[in-house]
């Protein structure tokens, strides 16, 4: 293996949203062996800066893949590759899929998150704000900006993605409806059972991994990838060896070539130590 790609939240990062000292040590050993590192996440570039700095990805000449493959940064060549995201008109159509459902749509561009609501469902926005203060989104970046807007007042800029949060069975129905209405135009993937992301169908972590391998002049079969969410499935399938952490979503575990311990038990680091005979 010549390149190793990692998802961040729920995979490389522990329960505190940080990289353990043991994981840092193992990543340093991989770099010493000439292995290229790629951080592949659904996060925007801005919200991953603390982790990029902590693992010294720029110093190591690695890669950052953000927004599920919409953005790729090469720290070796200082090349930035950006795919076009959803247009303003596409975003307006997608947020309409929450009509009469207890689901909140969130438009994301960079570090800006816009929760879109209608007057009858305003309570969902308040619940979302409470949960975010308690949960992981503020752990990603202290400057994460979340604003709210009425659906009829939404003025999207374009190049964004639309996320949906709600109960899993309702989100699945929305995903099925979107993909049926637009055939292969959009791809809906689950980061967790309660969080779904919708982007153009050609934006995936798998396509990003293939592009990174091509930039490095290696065959994608010489890559290894780790993940936990359904948005990681394309990456695990594209890699020569796709590994899911044991805390991964069911579909992700099912398609993986192998499993490693949970992210809370340094699963990625332990697997890499065994695979590459690191001490």
Residue pairs with C-beta under 8 A, 6 or more apart in sequence:
1 35
1 222
1 223
1 224
1 240
1 241
1 275
1 276
2 34
2 35
2 36
2 216
2 218
2 222
2 223
3 35
3 36
3 37
3 38
3 212
3 213
3 216
3 218
3 222
3 223
3 224
4 30
4 35
4 36
4 37
4 38
4 223
4 224
4 225
4 226
4 272
5 37
5 38
5 39
5 40
5 65
5 205
5 209
5 212
5 223
5 224
5 225
5 226
5 235
5 239
6 12
6 37
6 38
6 39
6 40
6 225
6 226
6 227
6 268
7 40
7 41
7 205
7 226
7 227
7 228
7 229
7 232
7 235
8 39
8 40
8 41
8 43
8 48
8 51
9 17
9 41
9 42
9 43
9 136
9 140
9 191
9 228
10 192
10 228
10 229
10 245
10 247
10 248
10 263
11 226
11 227
11 228
11 232
11 245
11 248
11 263
11 268
12 19
12 23
12 39
12 51
12 226
12 263
12 268
13 19
13 51
13 263
14 20
14 263
14 264
14 266
15 263
15 264
16 139
17 136
17 139
17 140
18 54
19 51
19 54
19 55
20 266
20 269
22 266
22 269
23 266
23 268
23 269
24 54
24 55
25 269
26 268
26 269
26 272
26 273
26 278
27 37
27 55
27 60
27 269
29 276
29 278
30 37
30 272
30 276
30 278
31 37
31 60
33 276
35 276
36 61
36 62
36 63
36 216
37 55
37 57
37 60
37 62
37 63
38 62
38 63
38 64
38 65
38 209
38 212
39 48
39 51
39 52
39 55
39 57
39 62
39 63
39 64
39 65
40 65
40 69
40 205
40 208
40 209
40 225
40 227
40 232
40 235
41 48
41 65
41 66
41 68
42 66
42 67
42 68
42 191
42 197
42 229
42 231
43 66
43 67
43 140
44 66
44 67
44 71
44 108
44 109
44 110
44 111
45 64
45 66
45 67
45 71
45 73
45 110
46 110
46 111
46 141
46 143
47 111
47 140
47 141
47 144
48 64
48 66
48 140
49 141
50 141
52 58
52 64
57 63
57 64
57 75
58 75
59 75
60 75
61 75
61 76
62 75
62 76
63 72
63 73
63 74
63 75
63 76
63 212
63 215
64 71
64 72
64 73
64 75
65 71
65 72
65 73
65 205
65 208
65 209
65 212
66 72
66 73
67 85
67 108
67 161
67 199
67 203
68 161
68 189
68 197
68 199
68 203
68 204
68 205
68 208
68 231
69 83
69 203
69 204
69 205
69 206
69 207
69 208
70 82
70 83
70 85
70 161
70 199
70 203
71 80
71 81
71 82
71 83
72 80
72 81
72 82
72 208
72 211
72 212
73 79
73 80
73 81
74 80
74 81
74 212
74 215
77 215
79 215
81 211
83 200
83 202
83 203
84 159
84 200
85 109
85 158
85 159
85 160
85 161
85 199
85 200
85 203
86 94
86 156
86 158
86 159
86 160
86 161
86 162
86 198
86 199
86 200
87 158
88 155
88 156
88 157
88 158
91 107
91 154
91 156
91 158
91 160
91 162
92 154
92 156
94 105
94 162
94 178
94 186
94 198
95 105
95 107
95 116
95 151
95 154
95 162
96 151
97 105
97 164
97 174
97 177
97 178
98 104
98 105
98 116
98 121
98 164
98 174
99 118
101 166
101 170
101 174
102 121
102 124
102 166
102 167
102 170
103 124
103 164
103 165
103 166
103 167
103 170
103 171
103 174
104 115
104 116
104 117
104 121
104 124
104 125
104 128
104 164
104 165
104 166
105 115
105 116
105 162
105 163
105 164
106 113
106 114
106 115
106 116
106 128
106 162
106 163
106 164
106 165
107 113
107 114
107 116
107 154
107 156
107 160
107 161
107 162
107 163
108 114
108 160
108 161
108 162
108 163
109 157
109 159
109 160
111 141
111 143
111 144
111 145
112 145
112 147
113 137
113 144
113 145
113 146
113 147
114 146
114 147
114 148
114 149
114 154
114 156
115 125
115 128
115 129
115 146
115 147
115 148
115 149
116 148
116 149
116 150
116 151
116 154
117 124
117 125
117 148
117 149
117 150
117 151
118 150
118 151
118 152
119 150
124 166
125 148
128 165
129 146
129 148
132 138
132 146
137 144
137 146
138 144
161 197
161 198
161 199
162 197
162 198
162 199
163 195
163 196
163 197
163 198
164 171
164 174
164 195
164 196
164 197
164 198
165 171
165 194
165 195
165 196
166 194
167 194
168 193
168 194
171 190
171 193
171 194
171 196
174 188
174 196
175 188
175 190
175 196
175 198
178 186
178 188
178 198
179 186
179 187
179 188
184 201
185 200
185 201
186 198
186 199
186 200
186 201
187 198
187 199
187 200
187 201
187 203
187 204
188 196
188 197
188 198
189 196
189 197
189 204
189 229
189 230
189 231
189 233
190 196
190 197
190 229
190 230
190 231
190 249
191 197
191 229
191 230
191 231
192 229
192 249
193 249
197 231
204 231
204 234
204 235
205 225
205 227
205 231
205 232
205 234
205 235
205 238
206 233
206 234
206 235
206 237
206 238
207 234
207 238
208 235
209 220
209 223
209 225
209 235
209 238
209 239
210 220
210 238
213 219
213 220
213 222
213 223
219 240
220 238
220 239
220 240
221 240
222 240
223 238
223 239
223 240
223 241
224 239
224 240
224 241
224 242
224 243
224 275
225 232
225 235
225 236
225 238
225 239
225 241
225 242
225 243
226 232
226 243
226 244
226 245
226 260
226 268
226 271
227 233
227 235
227 236
227 242
227 243
227 244
227 245
227 248
227 252
228 244
228 245
228 247
228 248
228 249
228 252
228 263
229 248
229 249
229 252
230 249
230 251
230 252
232 244
232 248
232 252
233 251
233 252
233 255
235 242
236 242
236 243
236 244
236 252
236 255
236 256
236 257
237 255
241 257
241 258
242 255
242 256
242 257
242 258
243 256
243 257
243 258
243 259
243 260
243 268
243 271
244 252
244 253
244 255
244 256
244 258
244 259
244 260
245 259
245 260
245 261
245 262
245 263
245 267
245 268
246 253
246 259
246 260
246 261
246 262
246 267
247 262
247 263
247 264
248 256
248 259
253 259
258 271
260 267
260 268
260 270
260 271
261 267
261 270
261 271
272 278
273 279
